[in-house]
């Protein structure tokens, strides 16, 4: 069984600056981490590997320095990593990114693709489902539990705001995972040590041969019209009360019609 996990290197901060000309995030000099939802996907894949046997490949799109994140993935125990990188990809929105990653995935073997629900630097939750559509794969988003894999099917619990559903899906398929799905393991010393000697495969646009009008800023229909920091215009009222009176004030604030 071959599992591809899509992972993204994201800023470990909420204090981000935006390039006013392109509307894209300025990432230089910012500490980065593996996107939490994607980290849950890596852990899910490793658990499937331990239980059912599988080859786990982590794929990311980004600049060359994203290689450090992939070596961290090796430290967690994955089998192979792929970095999709090219200056022509810079500024890609979710649609262009999905086209690039889908084309890269076509060069790999897979039975299951796992993507995080969304990235903390974009919060769109679009890339995983778009890749599934581009590859004509069945998909389940917002997966909170993987309950079974056997005979070419995966069974998962899908979460919504009000309900949970158990779904049985034929593979190859794509699922998107929530960070609440599991708790990621720590890297172990042996895998970290060996990670520096392992190959990070790289695909650029010479390999993928995508039309440059469909990728990067040119191929991105999304346009950021304006960015701003919301002004704080009101101070909270402070009251010093005993417990009983405080409870009355809280109840009244939550439901002023009582």
N, C-alpha and C positions, 0 to 999 in steps of 0.2 A: 504494500500500500504506500502511495506517495502523497504526502501532505505538503501543501504550500501555505505558508503563513505570510500575510502582507503586514509589514511593520513600518512605522514612520518615526523618524527622529524629530522630536518636538522640543520647543523651549521649556525649560524648567522654571517658568516664571509667568506671571500675568502682566508684567510691565514690558510691553512690546511697543516698538516704534514702527511706523509705517512709512514706506517710500511714497511721498506725495505724488510723484510723477506716474508711478506704475500701480499704486494701490496695493503693493505686495509687502509682506512683513520683512523687516530688517533683522536678520538672524545673526549677524556677525558679533562675536564676543559674548554670546549668550550661552550659558550652560544648557546642555541638552540631555534628554532622557528618552527611553523607549516609551512611546505613547501607551498609557495605562491599559486601554481596551485591547491594544495589540499584544501587550505583554501577557494578558489573560489568554489570548489566542495561542501564543507560543507555549504557555503552560498546558493548555488543553491538548495541543498537538503532541507534546512530550508525554502526557499521560496516556494518550492513545497508543503512542509508540511503545510504552512500557507494557501496556495490557494486550495489545493486538499485534504489535510489530509494525513498524512503518519507517519510512525515510522522511525526515522533516527538513524542509528547505525554507529559509526565511528570505523574502524578497523585499527590497526597499528601493524607492526612487529618491535621489537626492544628490548633493554634491559629494566630492571624493571623501570629505571628512566624515560622511555617514558610515564609512568603513569601520570606524571605532565602535559604532552601535552593533554592527554585524559581528564583530569579534566578541562583543558582550553576549550576543546570541549563541556563539560557539561555546562560550563559558557556561551557558545554561544547559548545553547538551544537544543542540541541533546538529544536523549532519552536513548541511550545505548552505551557503549563503550566496545571494546574487545582488549586486548593486547596479541599478539602472541609472546611468548618469551621462549627461551631455549638456553643454551650454545651451543647445537648442531647446532643451526641456525647461529652462528657467522661466518662471512666471506662469507656468501652466495652472489653470483652474482645475476643478474636479473633473470636468469632462475630458480635457486634454490629458490630465494625469491618468484617468481611467483607460483612455485609448493606448497610452504608452505602456502601462502595466499589463493590459490585456495582450498586447502584441508580444511583450517579453514572456508572458506566461505560455504563449503558444509554442515557445522553444523548450518548454520543460514538460516533464511527465507529472500528471496529478490525478488523484482520485477525489481529493477534497481540498478546497481552498478555504482558509480561515482568515477573515479580516476583522479588525476591531470595528466596533459599531461606528465610532467617529474619532477624529483627532482633536485633542484639546486646544490646538491652535487654530482650528477652523470650525469645528462643531457642525459640519454639514451632514454627516452620515450618508454621503452620496457615493463615495468611490467604490465601496464593496458592491452595492447593488448595481451600479453602472457596469462594473467589470462583468458581473454575472450576465447582464443583458448582452454585452458585447461578445461574450463567449457562448451565449445561448445555453446557460446553465440554470437548473432550478436553484432557488435561493431561499434561505430563511434568515431574517434579520433579528436582532435583539434576542440572541440565544442566551438564556440564563443557566442552562444545564444540558450536557450531552449525556443521554442515558444509555445508549447502546449503539454499537456498530457491528453489523454482521450481514453476510451474503449480499454485499453491494448496496446496503441501505444504512443510513444514519438516522437515529431517533433523537430528537432534541425537544427541549421545552422552550417555547418562545414566549417572551414577556411583553405585555402591553400595559398601558396605564391602569386598566381595570381587570384584565384577565390574563391567565397563562394557558397556552395551548400545547399539547403534545403532538408533534408532527413527525411522520416517517417519510424520509426523502431518499429517492434513488440517487446514487452517486454515478458519475462525478457531479458534485454540487458545491455551492458556496454558502457559507454561513458567516454571520457577523456576530461577534461576541461582546458581552458586557464585562467591564472590569470586575463586577461582582461575581462573575462565573467561578472564580477560584482565587487562591492566593499563590502568587508566583514563587517558585523556589529560589534559593540563593545559588549563585554560581559556585562550582566546586573548584578546588585548587588545580586538580589534574586537567580539567577541561579549559580553565583559564590559561594554564601554562601552554597547553597544546594549541590554543586558539591563534597564537601568533605565528604558527607555522602552517596554518591551514589557508587554503586558497579562498579568496573572495572573488567569485566570477563577476565579470563586468560586461554589461551590454550598453552600447551607445547607439546613436541613430544610424551609424553605418551598418550596424547589425540588424536593427529593426526596420530600417528603410521606410520610415513614416514621412508623409508629406509635411514639409515644414510649415505649410499654411494651416495645418490641423493641430499643431502642438505649440507649446510655449505661449507667449502673450498673444501672438497672431491667431493661434487656434483656440483661444479662450473667449467664449461669448460673455463670461461674467466680467462686469466692470464695477470697480469700487468708485462710487460717485463722491463719497465724502466720509472722512473719519474724524471723530472728535471724542473728547473726554467729557463725560457727563458731569455737569456742575452739581455740587452739593448745595442745595438752597435752603434746607430746613434743619434745625437742630432738634434732637429728640428731647422731650420733656423728662426731667429727672425728678423723682419723688422718693422720699424716704418714709416708709410706712411699716407698720407691723405686718405680720404674715396674713392675718385675717383680712385686713384692709387691702393689702396688696393683691390678694386673691380676687376681691371684689372688683378692683380696678382693672385687672387683667381680663376677667370675664366680660366686663362692660366694654372694654376696648375690642375684644374679639367679636362680640355680638351686641352692638349698641341698642338693639331693639328689645332686649330682654326687660 
